[in-house]
Amino acid sequence: MSPARAPRARAVATASVPGRICLAGESLDWMTGGCSVTAAVPPRTRVTAWRADGSDALALISGPPLYRTRLVPAARAAASVHDHDVLDHMQAAARVTLRGAAELAGVVVTASTDLPVGAGCRPARP
């Protein structure tokens, strides 16, 4: 009889980042190398990822405030085929991090934020 094996611990990656407000120069920092006036704010976005053995899809789970899920076949995710909805950014981030279908297969990504979605995205009034 073989000795009992302890279950393997699941490798989990977690990140938490503060929100950002931009008082002036939105996008100038990354588009042109110009200056922006920004600050970190206490509300945070949290992302966790792990691999689910035996799955051939990328799973995207958005908690508050969106509460959406998407299961994408790994080959489709690797080919950058999107659904044109709010989870496309999560799928694109996974695709940039894990390039091939074999790397994307079985990955589960969860995200939630305390930030108000879409706040501050309106054009300034004259």
Secondary structure as GFF3:
##gff-version 3
##sequence-region A 1 126
A	DSSP	beta_strand	12	24	.	.	.	ID=ss1
A	DSSP	alpha_helix	28	31	.	.	.	ID=ss2
A	DSSP	beta_strand	37	51	.	.	.	ID=ss3
A	DSSP	beta_strand	57	62	.	.	.	ID=ss4
A	DSSP	beta_strand	68	73	.	.	.	ID=ss5
A	DSSP	alpha_helix	74	78	.	.	.	ID=ss6
A	DSSP	alpha_helix	88	97	.	.	.	ID=ss7
A	DSSP	alpha_helix	101	104	.	.	.	ID=ss8
A	DSSP	beta_strand	107	113	.	.	.	ID=ss9
###
